[in-house]
């Protein structure tokens, strides 16, 4: 999951070949000592595992890359709302509909499917780096976020022990996100669930676990069953200076209406809301997001991401209804 809303930073680094990791470095020794003392890891085995890791320059390049051109909303949406991905989503529903129907809110089930489509194209693109390499590289050789990634390395080692995962072979993204759900290690340990009842939480091989874990993540972050996610809106006056446009529920239904935003909702006047502005092909497009929209942005802190997830889930449902799949 791209739960890491990482701002790319310019970092001057010396090009590093892929080498066996130097476990004699003082900061590495300290990490090993801490994991041994506080979490009961066997020192020799942990040292051997870390020594097998490789510092990867492409990982440092990826996280240090300057931000690319800000993609307008219509281009971003077109990346995910493709005929192919909608068909893949319909096929996913056919294969896993029984589990999806167990989710307490049908709209939440649609969002779970939308997340899987946006994150990994329903498990087809889950990352090509060893998670151990990614977290060792970023934890020890990326100072701007080193503390964060060392924490994730600790969580990954604990997760590997708990779930009987081989930490030397598991693959994920360059930032250590794993499986079809793209959970980072700390999120995996905290929010993943055993959806198939086999005693393990497996986000690589068990779709029941994947579906249940995403639904649980959203529920635990405040999803309200039956509540609207986002609606289209229009503005009487295109001047946005009267709005504080940011990723926060900093308005209400009534305050937006008082400022000239027109939209339809059955939510009460005091319901939290936010104005979302996207760039369409012919000018700005407006939407109003509610609590459940904000919850989706806890998975990935981007309003465009949340809109794409919502729109993809909705498009898949519409396609299935139209074709009576």
JOLINUR-V162659 format. One record per pair of residues at least 24 apart in sequence whose C-alpha atoms are under 7 Angstrom apart, sorted by the first residue. I is the first residue (numbers start at 1). J is the second residue. D is the distance in Angstrom with one decimal. If there is no record, write none. Layout:
BEGIN
I:J:D ; I:J:D
END
This chain:
BEGIN
1:119:6.3 ; 1:177:5.8 ; 1:178:6.9 ; 1:181:5.1 ; 1:182:2.8 ; 1:183:4.4 ; 1:184:6.8 ; 2:177:6.8 ; 2:182:5.9 ; 2:299:6.9 ; 2:300:5.7 ; 3:183:6.7 ; 3:299:4.8 ; 3:300:4.9 ; 4:300:6.9 ; 5:300:6.3 ; 5:301:5.8 ; 8:63:5.7 ; 8:64:5.3 ; 8:65:5.8 ; 8:66:5.7 ; 8:67:5.9 ; 9:64:4.9 ; 9:65:6.6 ; 9:66:6.2 ; 10:64:5.1 ; 10:65:6.4 ; 10:66:6.1 ; 11:64:5.7 ; 15:57:6.3 ; 16:56:6.9 ; 16:57:5.3 ; 17:56:6.8 ; 17:57:6.6 ; 18:54:5.4 ; 18:55:5.4 ; 18:56:5.3 ; 19:54:5.1 ; 19:55:6.1 ; 20:51:5.8 ; 20:52:5.8 ; 20:53:5.9 ; 20:54:5.0 ; 21:50:6.5 ; 21:51:4.8 ; 21:52:6.6 ; 21:53:5.5 ; 21:54:5.4 ; 21:55:6.4 ; 22:51:6.4 ; 23:47:6.7 ; 23:50:6.9 ; 23:51:6.0 ; 49:168:7.0 ; 53:132:6.3 ; 53:133:5.2 ; 54:133:5.4 ; 55:133:6.2 ; 55:136:7.0 ; 55:137:4.9 ; 56:133:6.9 ; 56:137:6.3 ; 59:134:6.6 ; 59:174:5.5 ; 72:279:5.3 ; 73:278:5.2 ; 73:279:5.1 ; 73:280:6.2 ; 73:304:6.5 ; 74:279:6.4 ; 74:280:5.1 ; 74:281:6.4 ; 77:308:5.7 ; 80:118:6.3 ; 80:308:7.0 ; 81:312:5.9 ; 85:117:6.9 ; 85:121:6.9 ; 86:315:6.8 ; 86:316:5.3 ; 89:113:6.9 ; 89:117:6.8 ; 89:316:6.0 ; 90:316:5.9 ; 90:320:6.3 ; 99:208:6.6 ; 105:225:5.4 ; 105:226:6.4 ; 110:313:4.7 ; 110:314:6.7 ; 111:309:6.2 ; 111:310:5.9 ; 111:313:5.6 ; 112:211:6.8 ; 112:214:6.2 ; 112:215:6.3 ; 113:313:5.9 ; 114:309:4.5 ; 114:310:6.3 ; 114:312:5.3 ; 114:313:4.3 ; 115:309:5.4 ; 116:180:6.7 ; 116:181:6.4 ; 118:309:6.4 ; 119:182:7.0 ; 120:180:5.9 ; 122:180:6.7 ; 123:180:4.5 ; 126:172:5.9 ; 126:173:6.7 ; 126:178:6.8 ; 126:179:5.8 ; 126:180:5.9 ; 127:171:6.2 ; 127:172:4.2 ; 127:173:4.2 ; 128:171:5.8 ; 128:172:5.8 ; 128:173:6.3 ; 129:171:5.3 ; 129:172:5.4 ; 129:173:5.9 ; 129:174:6.0 ; 130:169:6.2 ; 130:170:5.7 ; 130:171:4.4 ; 130:172:6.1 ; 131:170:5.9 ; 131:171:5.3 ; 131:172:5.5 ; 131:176:5.0 ; 132:167:6.4 ; 132:168:6.3 ; 134:174:5.6 ; 134:175:6.0 ; 134:176:5.7 ; 135:176:6.1 ; 152:185:5.8 ; 152:186:6.2 ; 155:185:5.5 ; 155:186:5.6 ; 156:185:5.1 ; 159:189:6.3 ; 163:200:5.8 ; 163:201:6.6 ; 179:203:5.1 ; 179:204:4.7 ; 180:204:6.3 ; 180:210:6.9 ; 181:210:6.2 ; 181:214:6.8 ; 191:216:6.5 ; 191:217:5.5 ; 218:295:6.4 ; 218:296:6.9 ; 221:295:6.1 ; 222:295:6.3 ; 223:292:5.4 ; 223:295:6.2 ; 224:292:6.5 ; 228:290:6.8 ; 228:292:7.0 ; 229:289:6.1 ; 229:290:5.6 ; 229:291:7.0 ; 229:292:5.0 ; 229:293:4.8 ; 230:287:6.6 ; 230:288:5.5 ; 230:289:4.3 ; 230:290:6.0 ; 230:293:6.2 ; 231:263:6.9 ; 231:287:5.5 ; 231:288:5.4 ; 231:289:6.7 ; 232:263:6.4 ; 232:286:6.2 ; 232:287:4.4 ; 232:288:6.4 ; 233:261:6.5 ; 233:262:5.5 ; 233:263:4.7 ; 233:286:5.2 ; 233:287:4.8 ; 233:288:6.3 ; 234:261:5.8 ; 234:262:5.2 ; 234:263:6.8 ; 234:286:6.1 ; 235:260:5.8 ; 235:261:4.8 ; 235:262:6.2 ; 236:260:5.5 ; 236:261:6.7 ; 245:275:6.7 ; 247:303:7.0 ; 248:274:6.6 ; 249:273:5.0 ; 249:274:5.0 ; 250:274:6.0
END
